[in-house]
Amino acid sequence: MMFSASEALPRLAPKLDRLTRDVLFGDVWQGAALTPRERSLITIAALLPQSRPAALAFHLRRGLDNGLAAGELAEILTHLAFYVGWPAATAALEQLDAVLAEPSI
C-alpha cells in the first residue's frame, strides 16, 4: 500500500509525491531498526493528536496490514486518550470503526 493524499498529489506536487514514495515509504519505513508494526504504532500515536482524519485512517489501515489487530488498535487509542485528549481519541475510534467497516477489511 502506498500513501497518496489524493490522486492530486502526483499531478499537483510530483516532487512531494516522489519524496513520499521514495524517501518516506521507500527508505524511512524500510529501516531495519524498527519493524513495520512498530512504525505503525509510532505513526498512529503521532497522528492522533493532529486532527488529520485522512492520514489517521490511512495509517490505521496500514497498521492492520502490518499485523496490528483491531483490538490492539482500539487499546492504543484508549491508552492515548489519557495523553492526547479524549476528543482526539474518540474521533480516532470513529475513524477505526469506519476503517473496519470497509469491505476490504
N, CA, C and O atoms as CSV, one atom per row, in Angstrom:
chain,resi,resn,atom,element,x,y,z
A,1,MET,N,N,0.856,-1.164,0.000
A,1,MET,CA,C,0.000,0.000,0.000
A,1,MET,C,C,0.905,1.230,0.000
A,1,MET,O,O,1.864,1.300,0.769
A,2,MET,N,N,0.606,2.179,-0.845
A,2,MET,CA,C,1.416,3.391,-0.940
A,2,MET,C,C,0.558,4.586,-0.571
A,2,MET,O,O,-0.608,4.671,-0.956
A,3,PHE,N,N,1.144,5.504,0.175
A,3,PHE,CA,C,0.413,6.685,0.600
A,3,PHE,C,C,0.277,7.672,-0.537
A,3,PHE,O,O,1.236,7.927,-1.266
A,4,SER,N,N,-0.890,8.218,-0.687
A,4,SER,CA,C,-1.127,9.341,-1.582
A,4,SER,C,C,-2.248,10.148,-0.959
A,4,SER,O,O,-3.349,9.632,-0.765
A,5,ALA,N,N,-1.985,11.402,-0.642
A,5,ALA,CA,C,-3.006,12.240,-0.022
A,5,ALA,C,C,-4.256,12.250,-0.882
A,5,ALA,O,O,-5.374,12.308,-0.370
A,6,SER,N,N,-4.066,12.196,-2.147
A,6,SER,CA,C,-5.151,12.068,-3.099
A,6,SER,C,C,-4.513,11.812,-4.449
A,6,SER,O,O,-3.290,11.822,-4.585
A,7,GLU,N,N,-5.335,11.590,-5.424
A,7,GLU,CA,C,-4.785,11.435,-6.766
A,7,GLU,C,C,-4.196,12.740,-7.268
A,7,GLU,O,O,-3.452,12.754,-8.249
A,8,ALA,N,N,-4.523,13.831,-6.602
A,8,ALA,CA,C,-3.997,15.135,-6.994
A,8,ALA,C,C,-2.523,15.293,-6.633
A,8,ALA,O,O,-1.815,16.078,-7.263
A,9,LEU,N,N,-2.055,14.559,-5.629
A,9,LEU,CA,C,-0.668,14.734,-5.180
A,9,LEU,C,C,0.336,14.559,-6.324
A,9,LEU,O,O,1.150,15.459,-6.534
A,10,PRO,N,N,0.324,13.462,-7.065
A,10,PRO,CA,C,1.312,13.346,-8.143
A,10,PRO,C,C,1.109,14.365,-9.265
A,10,PRO,O,O,2.060,14.760,-9.939
A,11,ARG,N,N,-0.118,14.775,-9.450
A,11,ARG,CA,C,-0.409,15.739,-10.519
A,11,ARG,C,C,0.000,17.150,-10.124
A,11,ARG,O,O,0.583,17.879,-10.927
A,12,LEU,N,N,-0.307,17.539,-8.879
A,12,LEU,CA,C,-0.048,18.908,-8.432
A,12,LEU,C,C,1.330,19.096,-7.815
A,12,LEU,O,O,1.929,20.164,-7.943
A,13,ALA,N,N,1.827,18.080,-7.155
A,13,ALA,CA,C,3.112,18.192,-6.463
A,13,ALA,C,C,3.933,16.930,-6.714
A,13,ALA,O,O,4.155,16.139,-5.797
A,14,PRO,N,N,4.381,16.741,-7.951
A,14,PRO,CA,C,5.088,15.499,-8.273
A,14,PRO,C,C,6.338,15.261,-7.423
A,14,PRO,O,O,6.668,14.116,-7.116
A,15,LYS,N,N,7.026,16.322,-7.046
A,15,LYS,CA,C,8.215,16.136,-6.207
A,15,LYS,C,C,7.828,15.628,-4.822
A,15,LYS,O,O,8.461,14.713,-4.297
A,16,LEU,N,N,6.785,16.221,-4.225
A,16,LEU,CA,C,6.318,15.747,-2.932
A,16,LEU,C,C,5.863,14.296,-3.029
A,16,LEU,O,O,6.121,13.502,-2.124
A,17,ASP,N,N,5.193,13.948,-4.114
A,17,ASP,CA,C,4.767,12.568,-4.336
A,17,ASP,C,C,5.974,11.635,-4.387
A,17,ASP,O,O,5.972,10.581,-3.751
A,18,ARG,N,N,7.002,12.017,-5.139
A,18,ARG,CA,C,8.226,11.199,-5.233
A,18,ARG,C,C,8.911,11.073,-3.878
A,18,ARG,O,O,9.342,9.983,-3.503
A,19,LEU,N,N,9.016,12.180,-3.139
A,19,LEU,CA,C,9.639,12.130,-1.816
A,19,LEU,C,C,8.859,11.214,-0.880
A,19,LEU,O,O,9.448,10.457,-0.108
A,20,THR,N,N,7.545,11.287,-0.952
A,20,THR,CA,C,6.705,10.427,-0.129
A,20,THR,C,C,6.966,8.964,-0.451
A,20,THR,O,O,7.179,8.147,0.445
A,21,ARG,N,N,6.948,8.643,-1.745
A,21,ARG,CA,C,7.153,7.252,-2.161
A,21,ARG,C,C,8.585,6.785,-1.923
A,21,ARG,O,O,8.807,5.727,-1.335
A,22,ASP,N,N,9.557,7.578,-2.379
A,22,ASP,CA,C,10.947,7.130,-2.379
A,22,ASP,C,C,11.647,7.287,-1.031
A,22,ASP,O,O,12.359,6.383,-0.594
A,23,VAL,N,N,11.452,8.418,-0.377
A,23,VAL,CA,C,12.168,8.672,0.869
A,23,VAL,C,C,11.376,8.150,2.073
A,23,VAL,O,O,11.879,7.329,2.841
A,24,LEU,N,N,10.140,8.629,2.235
A,24,LEU,CA,C,9.375,8.241,3.416
A,24,LEU,C,C,9.083,6.742,3.435
A,24,LEU,O,O,9.485,6.036,4.360
A,25,PHE,N,N,8.375,6.258,2.398
A,25,PHE,CA,C,7.978,4.850,2.406
A,25,PHE,C,C,9.031,3.932,1.789
A,25,PHE,O,O,9.066,2.742,2.104
A,26,GLY,N,N,9.881,4.456,0.924
A,26,GLY,CA,C,10.903,3.632,0.298
A,26,GLY,C,C,12.180,3.520,1.108
A,26,GLY,O,O,12.934,2.563,0.932
A,27,ASP,N,N,12.444,4.474,1.994
A,27,ASP,CA,C,13.672,4.460,2.792
A,27,ASP,C,C,13.354,4.430,4.284
A,27,ASP,O,O,13.683,3.459,4.966
A,28,VAL,N,N,12.724,5.474,4.794
A,28,VAL,CA,C,12.485,5.590,6.235
A,28,VAL,C,C,11.689,4.404,6.762
A,28,VAL,O,O,12.080,3.798,7.760
A,29,TRP,N,N,10.590,4.065,6.117
A,29,TRP,CA,C,9.747,2.963,6.587
A,29,TRP,C,C,10.429,1.607,6.426
A,29,TRP,O,O,9.972,0.621,7.004
A,30,GLN,N,N,11.509,1.537,5.656
A,30,GLN,CA,C,12.190,0.269,5.419
A,30,GLN,C,C,13.393,0.058,6.333
A,30,GLN,O,O,14.074,-0.961,6.218
A,31,GLY,N,N,13.668,0.994,7.238
A,31,GLY,CA,C,14.807,0.860,8.144
A,31,GLY,C,C,14.724,-0.415,8.970
A,31,GLY,O,O,13.638,-0.856,9.347
A,32,ALA,N,N,15.869,-0.995,9.242
A,32,ALA,CA,C,15.929,-2.290,9.919
A,32,ALA,C,C,15.742,-2.206,11.436
A,32,ALA,O,O,15.438,-3.217,12.069
A,33,ALA,N,N,15.916,-1.022,12.030
A,33,ALA,CA,C,15.872,-0.912,13.494
A,33,ALA,C,C,14.472,-1.097,14.076
A,33,ALA,O,O,14.333,-1.502,15.230
A,34,LEU,N,N,13.440,-0.807,13.296
A,34,LEU,CA,C,12.058,-0.974,13.755
A,34,LEU,C,C,11.296,-1.824,12.751
A,34,LEU,O,O,11.561,-1.769,11.550
A,35,THR,N,N,10.354,-2.605,13.247
A,35,THR,CA,C,9.506,-3.388,12.347
A,35,THR,C,C,8.414,-2.486,11.776
A,35,THR,O,O,8.138,-1.425,12.336
A,36,PRO,N,N,7.792,-2.891,10.675
A,36,PRO,CA,C,6.661,-2.114,10.167
A,36,PRO,C,C,5.547,-1.974,11.214
A,36,PRO,O,O,4.899,-0.930,11.296
A,37,ARG,N,N,5.329,-3.013,12.002
A,37,ARG,CA,C,4.310,-2.963,13.056
A,37,ARG,C,C,4.650,-1.872,14.073
A,37,ARG,O,O,3.779,-1.095,14.464
A,38,GLU,N,N,5.913,-1.812,14.501
A,38,GLU,CA,C,6.335,-0.786,15.444
A,38,GLU,C,C,6.217,0.599,14.832
A,38,GLU,O,O,5.811,1.543,15.510
A,39,ARG,N,N,6.566,0.733,13.560
A,39,ARG,CA,C,6.438,2.023,12.881
A,39,ARG,C,C,4.975,2.455,12.807
A,39,ARG,O,O,4.664,3.637,12.947
A,40,SER,N,N,4.083,1.493,12.588
A,40,SER,CA,C,2.656,1.821,12.576
A,40,SER,C,C,2.199,2.327,13.939
A,40,SER,O,O,1.468,3.314,14.016
A,41,LEU,N,N,2.621,1.664,15.012
A,41,LEU,CA,C,2.266,2.112,16.368
A,41,LEU,C,C,2.719,3.548,16.607
A,41,LEU,O,O,1.955,4.376,17.103
A,42,ILE,N,N,3.955,3.829,16.253
A,42,ILE,CA,C,4.515,5.164,16.463
A,42,ILE,C,C,3.772,6.200,15.626
A,42,ILE,O,O,3.448,7.281,16.117
A,43,THR,N,N,3.504,5.874,14.378
A,43,THR,CA,C,2.858,6.825,13.474
A,43,THR,C,C,1.437,7.125,13.918
A,43,THR,O,O,1.013,8.281,13.891
A,44,ILE,N,N,0.702,6.112,14.322
A,44,ILE,CA,C,-0.665,6.323,14.815
A,44,ILE,C,C,-0.635,7.211,16.060
A,44,ILE,O,O,-1.448,8.125,16.193
A,45,ALA,N,N,0.293,6.943,16.963
A,45,ALA,CA,C,0.408,7.767,18.172
A,45,ALA,C,C,0.736,9.214,17.829
A,45,ALA,O,O,0.232,10.134,18.474
A,46,ALA,N,N,1.574,9.421,16.821
A,46,ALA,CA,C,1.941,10.783,16.431
A,46,ALA,C,C,0.801,11.495,15.712
A,46,ALA,O,O,0.629,12.703,15.875
A,47,LEU,N,N,0.031,10.774,14.930
A,47,LEU,CA,C,-1.060,11.391,14.162
A,47,LEU,C,C,-2.295,11.684,15.009
A,47,LEU,O,O,-3.032,12.628,14.726
A,48,LEU,N,N,-2.519,10.893,16.030
A,48,LEU,CA,C,-3.757,11.003,16.812
A,48,LEU,C,C,-4.073,12.424,17.266
A,48,LEU,O,O,-5.204,12.868,17.070
A,49,PRO,N,N,-3.139,13.162,17.861
A,49,PRO,CA,C,-3.496,14.498,18.342
A,49,PRO,C,C,-3.501,15.575,17.254
A,49,PRO,O,O,-3.782,16.735,17.555
A,50,GLN,N,N,-3.206,15.235,16.032
A,50,GLN,CA,C,-3.089,16.240,14.985
A,50,GLN,C,C,-4.387,16.540,14.233
A,50,GLN,O,O,-4.408,17.442,13.396
A,51,SER,N,N,-5.451,15.820,14.504
A,51,SER,CA,C,-6.731,16.013,13.805
A,51,SER,C,C,-6.553,15.929,12.287
A,51,SER,O,O,-6.946,16.832,11.549
A,52,ARG,N,N,-5.965,14.843,11.851
A,52,ARG,CA,C,-5.758,14.572,10.429
A,52,ARG,C,C,-6.473,13.268,10.091
A,52,ARG,O,O,-5.828,12.226,9.971
A,53,PRO,N,N,-7.801,13.310,9.937
A,53,PRO,CA,C,-8.566,12.063,9.793
A,53,PRO,C,C,-8.172,11.213,8.590
A,53,PRO,O,O,-8.154,9.987,8.698
A,54,ALA,N,N,-7.860,11.813,7.464
A,54,ALA,CA,C,-7.493,11.012,6.292
A,54,ALA,C,C,-6.162,10.299,6.522
A,54,ALA,O,O,-6.022,9.120,6.197
A,55,ALA,N,N,-5.196,11.008,7.077
A,55,ALA,CA,C,-3.894,10.386,7.356
A,55,ALA,C,C,-4.032,9.308,8.425
A,55,ALA,O,O,-3.420,8.245,8.320
A,56,LEU,N,N,-4.833,9.578,9.450
A,56,LEU,CA,C,-5.027,8.590,10.502
A,56,LEU,C,C,-5.701,7.339,9.947
A,56,LEU,O,O,-5.275,6.224,10.246
A,57,ALA,N,N,-6.741,7.511,9.147
A,57,ALA,CA,C,-7.421,6.353,8.550
A,57,ALA,C,C,-6.444,5.543,7.697
A,57,ALA,O,O,-6.439,4.313,7.753
A,58,PHE,N,N,-5.624,6.230,6.911
A,58,PHE,CA,C,-4.625,5.542,6.087
A,58,PHE,C,C,-3.705,4.701,6.976
A,58,PHE,O,O,-3.428,3.542,6.667
A,59,HIS,N,N,-3.234,5.288,8.077
A,59,HIS,CA,C,-2.278,4.577,8.926
A,59,HIS,C,C,-2.948,3.539,9.817
A,59,HIS,O,O,-2.286,2.593,10.245
A,60,LEU,N,N,-4.225,3.680,10.108
A,60,LEU,CA,C,-4.947,2.595,10.776
A,60,LEU,C,C,-5.022,1.394,9.841
A,60,LEU,O,O,-4.805,0.259,10.267
A,61,ARG,N,N,-5.328,1.640,8.570
A,61,ARG,CA,C,-5.333,0.550,7.571
A,61,ARG,C,C,-3.948,-0.072,7.462
A,61,ARG,O,O,-3.800,-1.294,7.458
A,62,ARG,N,N,-2.946,0.777,7.376
A,62,ARG,CA,C,-1.563,0.292,7.261
A,62,ARG,C,C,-1.184,-0.520,8.505
A,62,ARG,O,O,-0.492,-1.533,8.397
A,63,GLY,N,N,-1.637,-0.079,9.683
A,63,GLY,CA,C,-1.384,-0.832,10.904
A,63,GLY,C,C,-1.985,-2.232,10.830
A,63,GLY,O,O,-1.349,-3.209,11.225
A,64,LEU,N,N,-3.198,-2.323,10.329
A,64,LEU,CA,C,-3.817,-3.648,10.135
A,64,LEU,C,C,-2.978,-4.486,9.176
A,64,LEU,O,O,-2.730,-5.666,9.425
A,65,ASP,N,N,-2.544,-3.871,8.083
A,65,ASP,CA,C,-1.697,-4.574,7.113
A,65,ASP,C,C,-0.363,-4.992,7.728
A,65,ASP,O,O,0.226,-5.993,7.322
A,66,ASN,N,N,0.107,-4.225,8.701
A,66,ASN,CA,C,1.397,-4.503,9.342
A,66,ASN,C,C,1.262,-5.388,10.583
A,66,ASN,O,O,2.198,-5.494,11.375
A,67,GLY,N,N,0.113,-6.014,10.749
A,67,GLY,CA,C,-0.042,-7.021,11.793
A,67,GLY,C,C,-0.723,-6.590,13.074
A,67,GLY,O,O,-0.839,-7.390,14.002
A,68,LEU,N,N,-1.175,-5.351,13.154
A,68,LEU,CA,C,-1.922,-4.938,14.336
A,68,LEU,C,C,-3.360,-5.437,14.218
A,68,LEU,O,O,-3.967,-5.344,13.151
A,69,ALA,N,N,-3.896,-5.959,15.296
A,69,ALA,CA,C,-5.281,-6.419,15.319
A,69,ALA,C,C,-6.196,-5.243,15.660
A,69,ALA,O,O,-5.759,-4.258,16.256
A,70,ALA,N,N,-7.457,-5.355,15.279
A,70,ALA,CA,C,-8.429,-4.298,15.572
A,70,ALA,C,C,-8.485,-4.005,17.064
A,70,ALA,O,O,-8.553,-2.842,17.461
A,71,GLY,N,N,-8.458,-5.042,17.896
A,71,GLY,CA,C,-8.481,-4.858,19.340
A,71,GLY,C,C,-7.255,-4.124,19.857
A,71,GLY,O,O,-7.345,-3.330,20.793
A,72,GLU,N,N,-6.105,-4.391,19.241
A,72,GLU,CA,C,-4.884,-3.678,19.634
A,72,GLU,C,C,-4.983,-2.202,19.270
A,72,GLU,O,O,-4.579,-1.336,20.046
A,73,LEU,N,N,-5.520,-1.920,18.091
A,73,LEU,CA,C,-5.684,-0.523,17.685
A,73,LEU,C,C,-6.629,0.200,18.641
A,73,LEU,O,O,-6.359,1.333,19.040
A,74,ALA,N,N,-7.724,-0.440,19.005
A,74,ALA,CA,C,-8.659,0.167,19.960
A,74,ALA,C,C,-7.977,0.410,21.302
A,74,ALA,O,O,-8.202,1.442,21.933
A,75,GLU,N,N,-7.151,-0.528,21.739
A,75,GLU,CA,C,-6.423,-0.369,23.004
A,75,GLU,C,C,-5.421,0.774,22.927
A,75,GLU,O,O,-5.267,1.529,23.887
A,76,ILE,N,N,-4.742,0.906,21.798
A,76,ILE,CA,C,-3.795,2.013,21.598
A,76,ILE,C,C,-4.532,3.344,21.715
A,76,ILE,O,O,-4.075,4.256,22.404
A,77,LEU,N,N,-5.671,3.449,21.040
A,77,LEU,CA,C,-6.434,4.699,21.055
A,77,LEU,C,C,-6.965,4.992,22.454
A,77,LEU,O,O,-6.989,6.147,22.878
A,78,THR,N,N,-7.385,3.970,23.162
A,78,THR,CA,C,-7.855,4.154,24.535
A,78,THR,C,C,-6.709,4.622,25.427
A,78,THR,O,O,-6.871,5.558,26.211
A,79,HIS,N,N,-5.577,3.986,25.313
A,79,HIS,CA,C,-4.402,4.366,26.105
A,79,HIS,C,C,-4.007,5.815,25.825
A,79,HIS,O,O,-3.714,6.577,26.746
A,80,LEU,N,N,-4.003,6.183,24.557
A,80,LEU,CA,C,-3.584,7.532,24.176
A,80,LEU,C,C,-4.574,8.615,24.598
A,80,LEU,O,O,-4.208,9.788,24.669
A,81,ALA,N,N,-5.815,8.240,24.877
A,81,ALA,CA,C,-6.804,9.230,25.323
A,81,ALA,C,C,-6.301,9.990,26.543
A,81,ALA,O,O,-6.603,11.171,26.712
A,82,PHE,N,N,-5.537,9.316,27.389
A,82,PHE,CA,C,-5.034,9.937,28.605
A,82,PHE,C,C,-3.858,10.874,28.346
A,82,PHE,O,O,-3.510,11.686,29.202
A,83,TYR,N,N,-3.250,10.764,27.178
A,83,TYR,CA,C,-2.072,11.571,26.864
A,83,TYR,C,C,-2.347,12.658,25.836
A,83,TYR,O,O,-1.707,13.709,25.866
A,84,VAL,N,N,-3.292,12.422,24.923
A,84,VAL,CA,C,-3.541,13.401,23.851
A,84,VAL,C,C,-4.931,14.003,23.926
A,84,VAL,O,O,-5.233,14.954,23.206
A,85,GLY,N,N,-5.779,13.465,24.783
A,85,GLY,CA,C,-7.102,14.033,24.972
A,85,GLY,C,C,-8.228,13.130,24.506
A,85,GLY,O,O,-8.115,12.389,23.530
A,86,TRP,N,N,-9.306,13.225,25.242
A,86,TRP,CA,C,-10.488,12.414,24.971
A,86,TRP,C,C,-11.074,12.683,23.587
A,86,TRP,O,O,-11.356,11.728,22.863
A,87,PRO,N,N,-11.271,13.943,23.187
A,87,PRO,CA,C,-11.867,14.194,21.869
A,87,PRO,C,C,-11.043,13.601,20.720
A,87,PRO,O,O,-11.605,13.062,19.766
A,88,ALA,N,N,-9.738,13.697,20.809
A,88,ALA,CA,C,-8.893,13.127,19.754
A,88,ALA,C,C,-9.039,11.614,19.715
A,88,ALA,O,O,-9.134,11.027,18.638
A,89,ALA,N,N,-9.058,10.988,20.867
A,89,ALA,CA,C,-9.166,9.530,20.922
A,89,ALA,C,C,-10.534,9.043,20.455
A,89,ALA,O,O,-10.621,8.059,19.721
A,90,THR,N,N,-11.600,9.717,20.871
A,90,THR,CA,C,-12.923,9.262,20.434
A,90,THR,C,C,-13.122,9.501,18.944
A,90,THR,O,O,-13.773,8.700,18.272
A,91,ALA,N,N,-12.575,10.582,18.422
A,91,ALA,CA,C,-12.628,10.798,16.968
A,91,ALA,C,C,-11.846,9.710,16.241
A,91,ALA,O,O,-12.270,9.234,15.188
A,92,ALA,N,N,-10.712,9.321,16.798
A,92,ALA,CA,C,-9.908,8.263,16.189
A,92,ALA,C,C,-10.631,6.920,16.236
A,92,ALA,O,O,-10.532,6.126,15.301
A,93,LEU,N,N,-11.355,6.666,17.320
A,93,LEU,CA,C,-12.131,5.424,17.395
A,93,LEU,C,C,-13.227,5.403,16.333
A,93,LEU,O,O,-13.541,4.348,15.780
A,94,GLU,N,N,-13.806,6.562,16.050
A,94,GLU,CA,C,-14.780,6.635,14.957
A,94,GLU,C,C,-14.102,6.327,13.617
A,94,GLU,O,O,-14.677,5.649,12.766
A,95,GLN,N,N,-12.873,6.831,13.438
A,95,GLN,CA,C,-12.106,6.524,12.223
A,95,GLN,C,C,-11.828,5.026,12.138
A,95,GLN,O,O,-11.974,4.424,11.074
A,96,LEU,N,N,-11.432,4.430,13.250
A,96,LEU,CA,C,-11.166,2.992,13.269
A,96,LEU,C,C,-12.426,2.210,12.922
A,96,LEU,O,O,-12.369,1.251,12.152
A,97,ASP,N,N,-13.545,2.608,13.476
A,97,ASP,CA,C,-14.812,1.939,13.171
A,97,ASP,C,C,-15.106,2.006,11.679
A,97,ASP,O,O,-15.524,1.012,11.086
A,98,ALA,N,N,-14.893,3.167,11.066
A,98,ALA,CA,C,-15.125,3.321,9.622
A,98,ALA,C,C,-14.154,2.458,8.822
A,98,ALA,O,O,-14.548,1.839,7.834
A,99,VAL,N,N,-12.901,2.411,9.235
A,99,VAL,CA,C,-11.909,1.593,8.533
A,99,VAL,C,C,-12.292,0.118,8.615
A,99,VAL,O,O,-12.220,-0.601,7.619
A,100,LEU,N,N,-12.694,-0.327,9.790
A,100,LEU,CA,C,-13.061,-1.733,9.964
A,100,LEU,C,C,-14.320,-2.096,9.201
A,100,LEU,O,O,-14.522,-3.262,8.862
A,101,ALA,N,N,-15.168,-1.119,8.925
A,101,ALA,CA,C,-16.405,-1.371,8.173
A,101,ALA,C,C,-16.177,-1.431,6.664
A,101,ALA,O,O,-17.070,-1.829,5.916
A,102,GLU,N,N,-14.993,-1.041,6.220
A,102,GLU,CA,C,-14.702,-1.065,4.781
A,102,GLU,C,C,-14.708,-2.506,4.270
A,102,GLU,O,O,-14.289,-3.421,4.980
A,103,PRO,N,N,-15.174,-2.702,3.061
A,103,PRO,CA,C,-15.287,-4.069,2.529
A,103,PRO,C,C,-13.976,-4.850,2.491
A,103,PRO,O,O,-13.992,-6.078,2.579
A,104,SER,N,N,-12.850,-4.164,2.362
A,104,SER,CA,C,-11.565,-4.856,2.240
A,104,SER,C,C,-11.041,-5.393,3.558
A,104,SER,O,O,-10.083,-6.167,3.565
A,105,ILE,N,N,-11.642,-5.005,4.671
A,105,ILE,CA,C,-11.136,-5.421,5.985
A,105,ILE,C,C,-11.822,-6.681,6.449
A,105,ILE,O,O,-11.527,-7.182,7.534
